[in-house]
Structures are given as structure tokens and as C-alpha cells.
């Protein structure tokens, strides 16, 4: 995995094939003068599946970039080590909180930062998604041209705010079968406005989409989003799309 700097944040390159998953990703940077946060995403292989994180730092300037780097580093280090998704998320919360505390000593604006995040575990041999949502926009599942938001029963607080609550990091499970498409995104997508001030209608656009596969989905969404916003985003926007292939066509990670 190779670190990639982006205006406003950091991401790691995501392979187009990870185990039984086909994956596509896109990062769109906001206009240079916007006060933006750091969007981030990453994926990691485990012995029996794939773990992913997508997040959005709610902060400004250099502190948001640092917060994003802290979370990505913690995920990269711990995704292979923590047995459960709840334990992994709890570790990420601790890492972000410590990072924010250190930043606050030199940047007083950092005490208002936090990170919304969705943390997922997708087993190789079970047609499901395990999800912990920490204040992040809900993933969208596309099945037979129907779009469903993965509505969690117990949203957790954003990372970095755990000291103010007692999050349990409840893991919720949803079906994810061969042929399904999953879309993860940051709120820079759904908060993009057209000239009249209307937000980008992501769910409605996907409901009328007639293509196939993660790469085609993100290519079409990217073009449509930029057309909607007249090529000028007010916030960074990141998207990851995934599909599960039949078990018989599973390829090694990164192929």
C-alpha cells in the first residue's frame, strides 16, 4: 500500500482486486481556497477477509491533514491485529483521541476536531458486511437496480469524541452477495451544490444508473457530480465502490 497526499487529506492506494472483491476508488479535491477537512480511505487484508475504513476529518488546515494521517496509520497498523471489528474501532478511537490531544498543545483549533468514519469487515467466505458507523454517511447497497442505505440501529459517535460518551462499538451485519455493489462516500459528495444551491441527489442518481461494476459506477458518478457542481466542489469528496465476485473467481489480493 502506498501513501498518497491529496489537498486536504491523505489516502492509500486501494488495489482494484482484493480477495473476492472488485474495488474502485476516487478522490476529488475541493477548490484550493475552500476551508476543507481531510477525507481518507484505506483497505487491509486479513487472514479471512478485507477490512476498510473511510472517514472525514472535521477540522481545518494542517491539523486536519495530521488527523487523517493518524487515523490511516492506526488502521494500517491494527487492522491485522485486532480480532473483532469492535476492538479495531476502539483502537482507532484511542489513536485519534491521543493525536488530537497532542495537536491541541500547539494548535488550539484542534480541540474542535473529530473524524466521522465507517469501519467495515467483509469476510471472504460469508456473503455479509460487518459495519461500525461512527457518525459517517451510511453506505449504499445496490442490488438489482434497487438502492438501500445500510441503516444502523446504533450509530456511534465520531472518532475523537469517545471521551464524552461511552460508545459500545456495536457491529451490525448486512447481506452482501455476489453481484451486489457497495458504495462508500464522504459528505463532500452529497453536499456538493449546483448553481441554484441544490445538493447532489446521490441516491436518486444511482437509482437510475444502468452500468455494471465498481469502476463504471465511480466513473459515471464522478462525471455527474462534477457536472452538477459546475466543476467546483466546496469540500473534498471521496468514494469507494466494491462488488463481490463468485467464490470460484477469487484472485489473490492486489491482482
SENU-322626 format. One record per residue (C-alpha): x, y, z; residue in three letters. Coordinates in steps of 0.05 Angstrom, whole numbers, padded with zeros to 5 digits, always signed. Each point is the difference from the previous one (the first is absolute). Layout:
BEGIN
XYZAla...
# end
This chain:
BEGIN
+00000+00000+00000Unk+00029+00068-00019Unk-00015+00065+00035Unk-00029+00054-00045Unk-00005+00073+00021Unk-00062+00038-00023Unk-00020+00072+00012Unk-00035-00001+00068Unk+00017-00072+00018Unk+00034-00066-00012Unk-00022-00066-00031Unk+00034-00065-00014Unk-00004-00033-00068Unk-00052-00055-00001Unk+00011-00059-00046Unk-00052-00013-00053Unk-00006-00072+00023Unk+00002-00020+00073Unk-00017-00073+00013Unk-00070-00012-00027Unk-00013+00075-00006Unk+00005+00046-00060Unk+00016+00070+00024Unk+00002+00070-00029Unk+00015+00066+00034Unk+00001+00074-00016Unk+00022+00062+00037Unk-00023+00069-00023Unk+00035+00059+00033Unk-00040+00063+00015Unk+00019+00068-00029Unk+00064+00025+00031Unk-00030+00057+00039Unk-00053-00041+00035Unk+00006-00015+00074Unk+00003-00075-00007Unk+00009-00060+00045Unk+00041-00062-00015Unk-00037-00057-00034Unk+00032-00069+00005Unk-00009-00072-00018Unk+00041-00065+00003Unk-00008-00075-00005Unk+00038-00057+00033Unk-00001-00076-00009Unk-00008-00047+00059Unk+00005-00076+00001Unk-00073-00008-00019Unk-00025+00065-00028Unk+00009+00074-00016Unk-00005+00059+00047Unk-00013+00071-00023Unk-00006+00068+00030Unk-00026+00064-00031Unk-00001+00065+00039Unk-00005+00075+00000Unk+00038+00045+00048Unk-00041+00058+00025Unk+00054+00052+00008Unk+00040+00050-00040Unk+00069+00008-00028Unk+00060-00039+00021Unk-00034-00031+00061Unk-00051-00035-00045Unk+00056-00030-00041Unk+00035-00024+00063Unk-00064-00030+00027Unk-00011-00039-00064Unk+00072-00026+00001Unk-00008-00023+00072Unk-00063-00039-00016Unk+00029-00032-00062Unk+00063-00020+00037Unk-00040-00030+00057Unk-00044-00039-00048Unk+00058-00025-00040Unk+00035-00024+00064Unk-00060-00031+00035Unk-00046-00027-00054Unk+00040-00066-00001Unk+00007-00006+00076Unk-00068+00013+00032Unk-00044-00061-00001Unk-00067+00036-00002Unk-00025+00061-00037Unk-00023+00031+00066Unk+00071-00007+00028Unk+00030+00031-00063Unk-00048+00059+00003Unk+00015+00010+00074Unk+00074+00001-00016Unk-00011+00052-00055Unk-00039+00043+00049Unk+00057-00002+00049Unk+00051+00017-00053Unk-00040+00059-00027Unk-00014+00027+00071Unk+00074-00003+00018Unk+00019+00033-00066Unk-00050+00056+00012Unk+00025+00011+00071Unk+00071+00008-00025Unk-00021+00048-00055Unk-00040+00043+00048Unk+00065+00017+00037Unk+00025+00039-00061Unk-00065+00012-00040Unk-00058+00023+00044Unk-00048-00009-00058Unk+00013-00075+00001Unk-00042-00008+00064Unk-00061+00007-00045Unk+00022-00055-00049Unk-00030-00069-00007Unk-00005-00053-00053Unk-00063-00032-00028Unk+00015-00070-00024Unk-00029-00065-00024Unk+00040-00062+00017Unk-00017-00064-00037Unk+00019-00073+00000Unk-00019-00042-00062Unk+00013-00075+00010Unk+00024-00040-00061Unk-00045-00060+00012Unk-00063+00031+00028Unk-00046+00045-00042Unk-00005+00056+00051Unk+00029+00067+00021Unk+00016+00016+00072Unk-00004+00075+00015Unk+00014+00049+00055Unk-00023+00070-00018Unk+00030+00058+00039Unk-00042+00059-00022Unk+00015-00011-00074Unk-00047+00002-00060Unk-00031-00070-00007Unk+00026-00047-00054Unk-00046-00013-00058Unk-00014-00071-00025Unk-00021-00009-00072Unk-00035-00065-00017Unk-00042-00013-00062Unk-00004+00075-00014Unk-00027+00013+00070Unk+00039+00046+00047Unk-00002-00011+00075Unk+00036+00039+00054Unk+00031-00045+00052Unk-00038+00030+00058Unk+00034-00017+00066Unk-00043-00006+00062Unk+00054+00030+00045Unk+00044+00054-00031Unk+00064+00012+00039Unk+00030+00068+00013Unk+00054+00026-00047Unk+00071-00021+00017Unk+00033+00049+00048Unk-00064+00011+00039Unk-00001-00065+00039Unk+00021+00034+00065Unk-00067+00036+00001Unk-00042-00064-00007Unk+00007-00074+00013Unk-00001-00030-00070Unk-00011-00075-00003Unk+00021-00007-00073Unk-00056-00046-00017Unk+00014-00039-00064Unk-00059-00005-00047Unk-00005-00051-00057Unk-00032+00007-00069Unk-00005-00047-00060Unk+00052+00010-00055Unk-00007-00051-00054Unk+00035-00014-00066Unk-00021+00053-00050Unk-00017+00052+00053Unk+00033+00068-00002Unk+00019+00039+00062Unk+00014+00075-00001Unk+00038+00035+00056Unk+00007+00076-00004Unk+00014+00063+00039Unk-00049+00056+00009Unk+00036+00043-00051Unk-00039-00041-00050Unk-00070+00011+00027Unk+00014+00073+00020Unk+00024+00021-00069Unk-00046+00055-00026Unk-00022+00022-00069Unk-00007+00073-00020Unk-00069+00003+00031Unk+00027-00026+00066Unk-00031-00070-00005Unk+00039-00057+00030Unk+00024-00058-00043Unk-00056-00054+00001Unk+00046-00060+00007Unk-00052-00054+00014Unk-00045+00024-00056Unk+00058+00000-00050Unk+00020-00070+00018Unk-00072-00025-00005Unk+00000+00019-00074Unk+00070-00026-00015Unk+00003-00057-00050Unk+00074-00018-00002Unk+00038-00059+00029Unk+00057-00005+00050Unk+00036+00045+00049Unk+00045+00036-00050Unk-00058+00018-00045Unk-00041+00024+00059Unk+00053+00047+00026Unk+00018+00025-00069Unk-00072+00019-00013Unk-00011+00029+00070Unk+00063+00041-00005Unk-00021+00030-00067Unk-00071+00013+00024Unk+00023+00031+00066Unk+00047+00048-00035Unk-00054+00018-00050Unk-00049+00013+00057Unk+00049+00045+00036Unk+00025+00034-00063Unk+00069-00029+00014Unk+00008+00036+00066Unk-00006-00039+00066Unk-00005+00036+00066Unk+00029-00060+00038Unk+00043-00060-00016Unk-00039-00060-00025Unk+00022-00073+00004Unk-00035-00063-00024Unk+00014-00074+00002Unk-00042-00051-00038Unk+00005-00075+00011Unk-00032-00062-00029Unk+00005-00073+00022Unk+00019-00051-00053Unk-00021-00073+00003Unk+00046-00041+00046Unk+00025-00040-00059Unk+00031+00062-00031Unk+00037+00024+00061Unk+00069+00027-00016Unk+00059+00016+00045Unk+00000+00068+00034Unk+00023+00057-00044Unk-00011-00038-00065Unk
# end
